[in-house]
Amino acid sequence: MFSVMLSSWTLFFGLALIMIGNGIQIVLLGVRSSEAGFSNLTSGLVMGGYFLGLFLGSLFVPRFLALVGHIRVFGALAAIASAAVLMHIIVIDPIIWGTTRILSGLAYAGMYIVVESWLNDQATNKTRGQILSMYLIITMGGMGIGQLIAGLDDGVSATLFLIASVAVSIAVVPILISVGKAPDFTLNESISLRRLFSISPLAFVGMGMQGIIAAMMFGMGSVYGTNIGLSSGQVALFMVSITIGSVVVQYPVGRLSDIIDRRLVILFVTFLSGIFAGMAVFAGADNIWLLYLIMGLFGGMSLTLYSLCIAHANDYLSPAQMVGTASALIMVNGAGSVIGSPLVALIMEVVGNIGYYGTIALIHFAFGLFVLLRMTARESVPNEAQGPFVAVPEAGTAVGVALNPETAWVEDVAEIAEDDPLADNPYIPDNYGLLAPKE
């Protein structure tokens, strides 16, 4: 692990600074929009702009990479992301803010793609899993640090905006002056949505649902916290508890899903997420530490669904099919995230703050019922045929899924039959979505 960190430290250092800047904005802009007198719906539309930009960036930035190259694209996007932060100081206007959030999301999507491309280029079959683990740690850790920094002042002064801008600006320096030759970039080919749904309806619906929930949490969480009377410091802890919960809970839950039917784990996790969200409705500023605890448990359960759904889809695939399928699933997740913040903001505008966690709980329970329906429609994959759970960073893009160690099996076709531990497993499907023994 140390050698991997040493060989890619510039990328990880730059990624950490990018995530710190992002974490600051997640908390700061929600508090700032409330202080500026924006309505819940206006705040939701503004905050949702980031996820729209993220989705659009995932679609269009790869084309620019092919034309211009990694270094130029990364430098340009870092400049856009840094400038977008400063615009929130210069002008307090929801239209301007919404536009800058779209630009910020687009820039972040592009920077993620560039970093993931370089990491993929540096990865070998032996180090791919370690690099993915470090990527997950850095993204979640950087996000958490940024969220904590956002609670250091009242959220109204310009200081924290400047810190976020500086972090993004500095992030580009070690990468641009020290990385070697830019990697050859090839865009992962996604499959059609129809084919994706036929492979795993559960993973398809689950990833869309999880995208909606994540956007509600990270887009409107700080607005909700401010609405119920939390200070900026308390809002920061409120948000970081979700991140910490995900880091702590994800691997134990993932390992459990390797031992028993993964659908049972998904069912358990989504119902628990709904229960914790329902409990949060009744925990407010008067029970702040209870609220932090509930949020940690909720984040640990709900955010883990992202990796669980990808792992579940992989159980029905050969290694050659995993990258394209995961890429399509991440796009479904991104499409769901576009509507998350505006949707919950509209509900809060109509029914009040209770609509925030009430909506999140209902979506989880609805997905749980869908999981039960799917469990009656298809037999489970035998435990010995399930692939290993791999934690995937939610902040990443479709390019990063190639870091999954399982996809490394297809890099050298001549070695698959010899090295593939599941080569003789009769439950690996011979085509998309059909659980049938190999001939």
Secondary structure, 3 states (H helix, E strand, C coil): CHHHHHHCHHHHHHHHHHHHHHHHHHHHHHHHHHHCCCCHHHHHHHHHHHHHHHHHHHHHHHHHHHHHCHHHHHHHHHHHHHHHHHHHHHCCCHHHHHHHHHHHHHHHHHHHHHHHHHHHHHCCCCCHHHHHHHHHHHHHHHHHHHHHHCCCCCCCCCHHHHHHHHHHHHHHHHHHHHCCCCCCCCCCCCCCHHHHHHHCHHHHHHHHHHHHHHHHHHHHHHHHHHHCCCCHHHHHHHHHHHHHHHHHHHHHHHHHHHHCCHHHHHHHHHHHHHHHHHHHCCCCHHHHHHHHHHHHHHHHHHCHHHHHHHHHHHCCCCHHHHHHHHHHHHHHHHHHHHHHHHHHHHHHHHHCCHHHHHHHHHHHHHHHHHHHHHHHHCCCCCHHHCCCCCCCCCCCCHHHHHHCHHHHHHCCHHHHHHHCCCCCCCCCCCCCCCCCCCC
